[in-house]
Amino acid sequence: QVIQTYHEDENFRVMTAAAEAMHESAGQRTTRIEDIIAFAKKLGAQKLGIATCVGLLSESRVLASILRSHGFEVYGVSCKAGTISASEIDIPKEFCRPDSNICNPILQAQLLNDAKTDLNITMGLCVGHDCLFNKYSDALVTNCVSKDKALAHNPVAALYTADSYYKQLKK
């Protein structure tokens, strides 16, 4: 039954674009950004969205510049867009300051939906916020950077050192 699902139009288009992009880079060391560019081109995407954490605005600007140099139209939106406070959505006070501005992943998705992006890229969205962004995005979503405050946004480092430095993660 799963095999048949891959034959649905959009799924087939995505899998074919991914296969073509991977085939062209076979045997080469490519960065995630190079892979995203190749995939987006194979997909026929013209408009790319970047949903970014405010802590990665500088990096997102660099990414946008690179994407534009490859002919893409780029739209970006930070997590603090449409500023809302924790109290507005009834987050309990013990979890954050009631008047603090919180991330707004649903609005990020809606703004990129309004721009009619073909593919969205996440840049360091918080765990959970990324889930809501993905849920509300009309376009396909790929991740460029996963937030990891301890490991310079390289969460796999904890897995590489799980038998040494980070063995407490197994407890």
C-alpha positions as CSV (number, residue, x, y, z in Angstrom):
1,Q,0.0,0.0,0.0
2,V,2.9,2.4,0.8
3,I,4.4,1.7,-2.7
4,Q,1.2,2.9,-4.3
5,T,1.4,6.2,-2.3
6,Y,4.7,7.0,-4.0
7,H,2.9,6.9,-7.3
8,E,0.6,9.8,-6.3
9,D,1.6,12.8,-8.4
10,E,3.2,15.1,-5.7
11,N,5.0,12.2,-4.0
12,F,6.3,10.9,-7.2
13,R,7.5,14.4,-8.2
14,V,9.3,14.8,-4.9
15,M,10.9,11.4,-4.9
16,T,12.0,11.8,-8.5
17,A,13.5,15.3,-7.8
18,A,15.3,13.9,-4.8
19,A,16.7,10.9,-6.7
20,E,17.9,13.1,-9.6
21,A,19.6,15.5,-7.2
22,M,21.3,12.7,-5.3
23,H,22.3,10.9,-8.5
24,E,24.0,14.1,-9.8
25,S,26.0,14.5,-6.6
26,A,26.9,10.8,-6.2
27,G,30.5,10.4,-5.1
28,Q,30.8,14.1,-4.3
29,R,30.9,15.8,-0.9
30,T,28.1,18.3,-1.0
31,T,26.8,20.5,1.7
32,R,23.2,20.6,2.9
33,I,22.8,23.9,1.1
34,E,24.0,22.5,-2.2
35,D,21.6,19.6,-1.8
36,I,18.7,22.0,-1.1
37,I,19.6,24.0,-4.2
38,A,19.8,20.9,-6.4
39,F,16.6,19.5,-5.0
40,A,14.7,22.8,-5.4
41,K,15.9,23.1,-9.0
42,K,14.9,19.5,-9.8
43,L,11.5,20.2,-8.2
44,G,11.0,23.2,-10.4
45,A,10.7,25.5,-7.4
46,Q,11.0,29.2,-8.1
47,K,9.9,30.7,-4.8
48,L,11.7,29.6,-1.7
49,G,10.7,30.5,1.9
50,I,13.0,30.7,4.8
51,A,11.4,30.3,8.3
52,T,14.1,31.4,10.7
53,C,14.8,31.7,14.4
54,V,15.8,35.3,15.2
55,G,19.0,33.9,16.6
56,L,19.9,32.8,13.0
57,L,18.9,36.0,11.1
58,S,22.5,36.6,10.0
59,E,22.9,33.1,8.7
60,S,19.5,33.2,7.0
61,R,20.5,36.4,5.2
62,V,23.6,34.6,3.9
63,L,21.4,31.7,2.8
64,A,19.0,34.0,1.1
65,S,21.8,35.6,-0.8
66,I,23.2,32.3,-1.9
67,L,19.7,31.1,-3.0
68,R,19.1,34.3,-4.9
69,S,22.5,33.9,-6.7
70,H,21.1,30.6,-8.0
71,G,18.0,32.3,-9.5
72,F,15.5,31.7,-6.7
73,E,13.0,34.3,-5.5
74,V,13.4,34.2,-1.7
75,Y,11.0,35.1,1.1
76,G,12.0,35.1,4.7
77,V,10.1,35.4,8.0
78,S,11.5,35.4,11.5
79,C,9.9,33.5,14.4
80,K,9.0,36.8,16.2
81,A,6.8,38.0,13.3
82,G,3.5,39.3,14.4
83,T,4.7,39.6,18.0
84,I,2.5,37.8,20.5
85,S,3.0,37.3,24.2
86,A,2.8,34.1,26.1
87,S,-0.2,35.3,28.0
88,E,-2.2,35.9,24.8
89,I,-2.2,32.1,24.1
90,D,-2.5,31.2,27.8
91,I,0.9,29.6,28.3
92,P,1.3,29.0,32.0
93,K,3.4,31.7,33.8
94,E,5.8,29.1,35.3
95,F,7.0,28.2,31.8
96,C,7.9,31.7,30.6
97,R,7.5,35.3,31.5
98,P,3.8,36.2,30.8
99,D,4.6,39.4,28.9
100,S,7.5,37.9,27.0
101,N,7.3,37.8,23.2
102,I,7.1,34.2,22.0
103,C,7.7,32.5,18.6
104,N,4.9,32.5,16.1
105,P,5.5,29.5,13.8
106,I,1.9,29.4,12.6
107,L,2.1,33.0,11.4
108,Q,5.5,32.2,9.8
109,A,3.8,29.4,7.8
110,Q,0.8,31.6,6.9
111,L,3.0,34.4,5.6
112,L,5.0,32.1,3.4
113,N,1.7,30.5,2.2
114,D,0.6,34.0,1.3
115,A,3.8,34.4,-0.7
116,K,2.9,31.1,-2.4
117,T,6.3,29.6,-1.9
118,D,7.1,26.4,-3.6
119,L,9.5,25.0,-1.0
120,N,10.2,26.2,2.6
121,I,13.4,25.9,4.5
122,T,13.6,26.0,8.3
123,M,16.5,27.6,10.0
124,G,16.9,26.7,13.7
125,L,13.2,26.7,14.7
126,C,12.6,25.5,18.3
127,V,11.6,21.9,18.8
128,G,7.8,21.9,18.7
129,H,7.7,25.2,16.8
130,D,9.1,23.4,13.8
131,C,6.3,20.9,14.1
132,L,3.6,23.6,14.0
133,F,5.4,25.4,11.1
134,N,5.5,22.1,9.1
135,K,1.9,21.4,9.9
136,Y,0.6,24.8,8.7
137,S,3.0,25.2,5.7
138,D,1.2,24.7,2.3
139,A,4.6,24.1,0.6
140,L,6.9,21.2,1.2
141,V,9.4,21.9,4.1
142,T,13.0,20.9,4.3
143,N,15.4,21.7,7.2
144,C,18.7,23.5,6.8
145,V,19.6,24.0,10.5
146,S,18.4,22.3,13.6
147,K,18.5,24.3,16.7
148,D,21.0,23.0,19.3
149,K,22.1,25.7,21.7
150,A,24.8,23.5,23.3
151,L,26.4,22.1,20.2
152,A,26.5,25.1,17.7
153,H,23.4,23.7,15.9
154,N,25.0,20.4,15.3
155,P,22.8,17.9,17.3
156,V,24.4,14.9,15.7
157,A,27.5,15.7,17.8
158,A,25.7,14.3,20.8
159,L,25.2,11.1,19.0
160,Y,28.8,10.8,17.9
161,T,29.9,11.2,21.5
162,A,27.1,9.2,23.1
163,D,29.6,6.6,24.4
164,S,31.9,9.2,25.8
165,Y,31.1,12.8,26.6
166,Y,27.4,12.5,26.3
167,K,26.8,9.0,27.7
168,Q,24.5,10.6,30.3
169,L,22.0,10.9,27.4
170,K,21.5,7.1,27.5
171,K,20.4,7.1,31.2
